[in-house]
Amino acid sequence: NLYCYTIESQYIDKLIAANKINEARDWLNTWRYIDDMQGFGSRPWDEIDYGMSHLDTTDVPYDPLTQTSETVFLGMRTISHPNGIQLSVEPKGKGWRWIPQRFIEFSSCHTHYTREHMFLSLLIRATTLSNSADNFFKAATEYTQRLIARGFNAAAPKKSWRKFSYSRSNDPILRRDLTKRFFAWLEQQDFSKAVPESSELRKQNIAKQTQAKTQELLCGFDAFHAILKV
């Protein structure tokens, strides 16, 4: 947030310094939620250089004649009108066009070092957005293909899938059918680009985690002892 705000602030200051007050005011109805941005009207997004790629996912672009535009943003269908903004919940299964078409930017920092935690977060995201088992499986496999291309080995998605499926104990289709289907699909994938895991680095990471957990445990004992004394 601070990184993007700094760049945006400099851009607005540049407009004001050039006496382009009206252009600066055009950005008033613009909001950003970390890396998701929403704005109404014409926005020269390309003029703001974040050093990152920008993808416009507006469903219905701004129409200067009707002065309206609409988009599905963070689970809400947002429609802009000349005299206000209309918000409505976009219910799953009703008009939801989610045959996975929008994915996170895989060309950023998602390397093989993120291991199973990266894939676990993607599975959570997929199950939140999709409205059927097939759509969820399609999202999961397309996510996996991109991670494999970045050097992931087979162990990482397997571990993430097991952990995720255990958290969905009330969903027998995911726990049983989709797990069997996903593991069978995974066996057919090409992991020739997988980056070999350093056993020494793994030992160092385990040692750090053990030390941190031990320190937390000792702190807990000290606090408990202090409570007993009081």
C-alpha positions, 0 to 999 in steps of 0.5 A, a space after each residue: 500500500 505504501 509503495 503504490 501510494 507513494 507513486 500515485 501521490 507523486 503522479 497527482 503532485 505532478 499534475 498539480 504542479 503542471 496546473 492540471 487541476 481538473 485532471 487531478 480531480 478526475 482521480 477522486 473517485 478512485 480506490 485501491 485495495 493493495 493491488 486491486 484498483 477501482 475507478 469510474 470514468 476515463 483513467 490514463 492508467 498507463 501514465 502511472 508507472 508502478 514498475 508492474 504490469 496492469 490489466 484492466 478487468 472492467 466488464 463494461 468499459 466506461 461509456 461517455 454517452 451514458 456515463 456508466 460503467 460496471 464491473 465485478 469487484 471484490 465480490 460486488 457488482 458495481 455499476 456507476 451512474 451519473 448521479 451515484 454508484 449502485 452496489 449489489 452482491 454477485 451471488 455464486 451460480 447466478 450470472 457468475 461467469 467464472 470459468 477461470 479466466 483471471 489469475 494472479 500475476 504469475 510473473 511476479 514473486 511466486 517462485 519455487 521457494 514459496 512451496 506449498 504455502 503459495 498453492 494452499 492460498 490459491 486453492 482457498 481462492 479457487 474454492 471461494 470463487 468457483 461455483 462447481 466442483 469442475 470449475 474448482 478443479 479447472 482452476 486448481 489444475 491451471 494454477 498448478 501448471 503455472 507453478 510447475 513451469 516456475 520450478 515447483 516439484 510434485 511434493 509441494 502441490 500434494 502437500 498443499 492439497 492434503 492440507 486443504 482437503 483436511 480443512 474441508 471435512 464436510 465436503 466429501 466430493 472434495 475430500 474423496 473424488 477431487 483428491 483422487 482426480 487431482 493426484 491422478 492428473 498430477 502424475 501425468 505432469 512434466 516436472 522436468 523443470 523442478 528445482 532440486 530442493 537443498 537438503 542443507 537449506 531445509 535443515 537450516 529452515 527446520 532449525 530456525 522454526 524449532 528455535 522460534 517455537 521453543 522460544 515461544 513456548 518458554 515465553 508462554 511458560 514464563 507468562 504462566 508462571 507470572 500469573 500463578 505468582 500473582 
